[in-house]
Amino acid sequence: MFRKAKYKYVIEWGCCDGRGNRYISSTLEGIRKKIDEDKLLSDDEKNILKYGYDREFSKDIKTSHFCIDNGLDIYWYKCKLIF
């Protein structure tokens, strides 16, 4: 029996001013929608999370970290789910 793999995408971010959030979705489009709905983020921060680092999800089961001027700390997780 062949088991189909799906992924769960997670972005966590925090800022030096105390703001932060976590988004979880089975699609990148779902992540982008959640980011768009987050009222804590400026438009520039939304674009950085949604598009600036899209390549972070390009490889299977990769965890990446990025920090902008010690102010915006971002983690990307891609988890493989096997059914």
Secondary structure, 3 states (H helix, E strand, C coil): CCCCEEEEEEEEEEECCCCEEEEEECCHHHHHHHHHHCCCCCHHHHHHHHHHCHHHHCCCCCEEEEEECCCEEEEEEEEEEEC
